């Protein structure tokens, strides 16, 4: 099965829109239900959390400053909040498919 493609969204605090990002959502480009991976601070891992992604991106976007970025920018910015690099798109696909 082919790897999914993803859109990347950096999240910043609304009171500090120019500050460092606090998280990232990798959302699969899909016509179906939301499939998304985010950095889970307590678990210190990239995890499948479509519920959180949908709430942040679509239900309550005013709670964060959201910036859509390309993959290269996303890879550079994760060092601000994550302890491991952004997974490859193949790895993100595997995280999504394993959870479904």
C-alpha positions as CSV (number, residue, x, y, z in Angstrom):
1,X,0.0,0.0,0.0
2,X,1.3,3.5,-0.9
3,X,2.3,6.0,1.7
4,X,-0.1,8.7,2.6
5,X,0.8,12.3,2.0
6,X,0.6,14.8,4.8
7,X,0.0,18.5,5.5
8,X,1.9,20.0,8.3
9,X,0.6,22.6,10.8
10,X,2.8,24.3,13.4
11,X,1.0,25.4,16.6
12,X,2.0,28.4,18.6
13,X,0.5,30.1,21.6
14,X,-2.0,32.9,20.5
15,X,-0.3,35.3,22.9
16,X,3.1,34.6,21.3
17,X,2.3,34.1,17.5
18,X,5.9,34.8,16.5
19,X,7.4,32.6,19.2
20,X,8.6,29.1,18.9
21,X,6.1,26.4,18.0
22,X,4.7,24.3,20.8
23,X,3.5,21.4,18.7
24,X,2.9,20.1,15.2
25,X,0.1,18.3,13.5
26,X,0.8,16.0,10.5
27,X,-2.6,15.5,8.9
28,X,-3.0,13.0,6.2
29,X,-4.5,14.2,2.9
30,X,-7.6,12.1,2.8
31,X,-11.2,12.3,1.7
32,X,-12.2,10.1,4.6
33,X,-12.1,10.6,8.4
34,X,-9.3,12.7,9.9
35,X,-6.0,10.9,10.2
36,X,-3.4,12.8,12.1
37,X,-0.2,12.4,14.1
38,X,0.9,14.8,16.8
39,X,3.7,15.0,19.4
40,X,2.5,13.6,22.6
41,X,4.5,15.3,25.4
42,X,3.6,12.8,28.2
43,X,4.5,9.8,26.1
44,X,7.4,11.6,24.4
45,X,6.3,10.0,21.1
46,X,4.6,10.8,17.9
47,X,1.0,9.4,18.3
48,X,-2.1,9.0,16.3
49,X,-4.5,11.6,17.6
50,X,-7.1,12.6,15.0
51,X,-9.5,13.8,17.8
52,X,-7.0,16.4,19.0
53,X,-6.1,17.4,15.5
54,X,-9.7,17.9,14.5
55,X,-10.4,19.9,17.7
56,X,-7.4,22.2,17.1
57,X,-7.6,22.7,13.4
58,X,-11.4,22.8,12.9
59,X,-13.4,23.1,16.1
60,X,-11.3,25.6,18.1
61,X,-8.7,27.2,15.9
62,X,-8.8,30.4,17.9
63,X,-7.0,28.5,20.8
64,X,-3.8,28.3,18.8
65,X,-1.9,30.3,16.2
66,X,-1.8,27.8,13.4
67,X,0.6,28.0,10.5
68,X,0.6,25.5,7.6
69,X,4.2,24.8,6.5
70,X,6.0,22.5,4.2
71,X,7.8,19.3,5.3
72,X,11.3,20.9,5.4
73,X,10.1,23.7,7.7
74,X,8.2,21.2,9.9
75,X,11.4,19.0,10.2
76,X,13.4,22.0,11.3
77,X,10.9,23.3,13.8
78,X,10.2,20.1,15.8
79,X,13.4,20.6,17.7
80,X,11.6,23.4,19.6
81,X,9.3,20.9,21.4
82,X,10.0,17.3,20.5
83,X,12.8,15.0,21.7
84,X,12.9,12.9,18.5
85,X,12.7,14.0,14.9
86,X,9.5,14.1,12.8
87,X,8.8,10.6,11.4
88,X,9.2,10.1,7.7
89,X,6.0,10.0,5.7
90,X,6.3,6.2,5.5
91,X,6.5,6.1,9.3
92,X,3.6,8.6,9.7
93,X,1.6,6.3,7.4
94,X,2.5,3.3,9.5
95,X,1.4,5.2,12.7
96,X,-2.0,6.0,11.1
97,X,-2.6,2.6,9.7
98,X,-1.6,0.8,12.9
99,X,-4.1,2.8,14.8
100,X,-7.1,2.1,12.5
